[in-house]
Each structure stands twice: as C-alpha cells, then as structure tokens.
Amino acid sequence: MYERKAKPGKGSGPRERKTMHRKECKFCVEKVTVINYKDDKRLRHFMTERGKIVPRRISGTCARHQRLLTMAVKRARHLALLPFVAEYR
C-alpha cells in the first residue's frame, strides 16, 4: 500500500561518520620556538594568494604558533616583505 519514508538524518539506515583527524602543527614538529618575520618563504605558505592569513583550522597550527605566525606576518607586511593585498589584474 502506502510506505512511509523516513526523513533524512532521522534514523534512515546506517550512516557513515566522517572522522577528521587533527593536523599536526608544523612548527611543533620542527620544534620551532621563534618565527622570524624575515623568513618570507615560510610565511607565504600560511597566506592565501589574496594575501590573507590562513586560519588555524585550515593550516593546522597550534594556538601558540598561530599567534607568533600572525605577528610575524604583520611585521613582514609593514617592512614590505609581504603584500597587504594581492595585485589587481
């Protein structure tokens, strides 16, 4: 006759759960204590192509190193080692 369909997410059979593993902080693995603002190659890795600083949840850095990284990027920007924004094309 008439079969009632369950709403998605309300006990509609076996669901797969995505288990996200935490990324390791690259600075903790390398045992870095000071992030130098003059090391622009390393700092560029933690910036988008638009010039924004990548957040912790994406880069995988710990809170301590993210704070040091942010300060280093801002210092490098003031000294014109890194751009504030991307060039307009």
C-alpha positions in Angstrom: 0.0 0.0 0.0 1.5 3.2 1.3 5.0 3.2 2.5 6.2 6.0 4.9 9.6 7.3 4.1 11.8 8.5 6.9 13.3 12.0 6.8 17.0 12.2 6.1 19.0 12.2 9.2 16.2 10.7 11.3 17.2 7.1 11.6 17.2 6.4 7.9 19.6 3.5 8.0 23.3 3.2 8.5 25.1 6.5 8.1 28.7 6.9 7.6 30.5 9.2 10.0 33.5 11.2 8.8 36.3 11.1 11.3 38.5 14.1 10.9 42.0 13.8 12.3 43.7 16.8 13.7 46.5 18.2 11.6 49.9 18.4 13.4 51.4 21.8 13.9 54.4 22.1 11.5 56.2 24.4 14.0 55.8 21.9 16.9 57.0 19.0 14.8 60.2 21.0 13.8 60.5 22.3 17.4 60.5 26.0 16.3 60.4 28.5 19.2 60.7 31.7 17.3 59.1 32.5 13.9 61.2 35.0 12.1 59.5 37.8 10.1 62.4 37.8 7.6 61.6 34.2 6.5 59.1 35.2 3.9 59.1 31.9 2.1 57.8 30.1 5.2 55.3 32.8 5.9 53.9 32.8 2.4 53.0 29.1 2.9 50.5 30.3 5.6 48.9 33.0 3.4 46.3 32.8 0.6 47.1 34.1 -2.8 45.0 37.1 -1.9 47.3 38.0 1.0 45.2 36.8 3.9 46.5 34.8 6.8 45.2 31.2 6.8 43.2 30.3 9.9 44.3 27.6 12.4 41.6 25.1 11.4 42.9 25.1 7.9 46.7 25.4 8.4 46.8 23.0 11.4 49.0 25.2 13.6 48.5 25.3 17.3 47.3 28.4 19.1 50.7 29.5 20.3 52.3 29.2 16.9 49.4 30.8 15.2 49.8 33.9 17.4 53.5 34.0 16.6 52.8 33.5 12.9 50.3 36.3 12.8 52.7 38.7 14.5 55.5 37.8 12.1 53.3 38.2 9.0 52.1 41.6 10.2 55.7 42.7 10.8 56.8 41.5 7.4 53.9 43.4 5.8 55.0 46.7 7.5 58.5 46.2 6.1 57.1 45.4 2.6 58.4 41.8 2.6 54.9 40.5 2.2 51.9 42.2 0.5 48.9 43.5 2.4 46.7 42.6 -0.6 47.1 40.9 -3.9 47.8 42.9 -7.0 44.7 43.8 -9.1 44.7 42.2 -12.5 
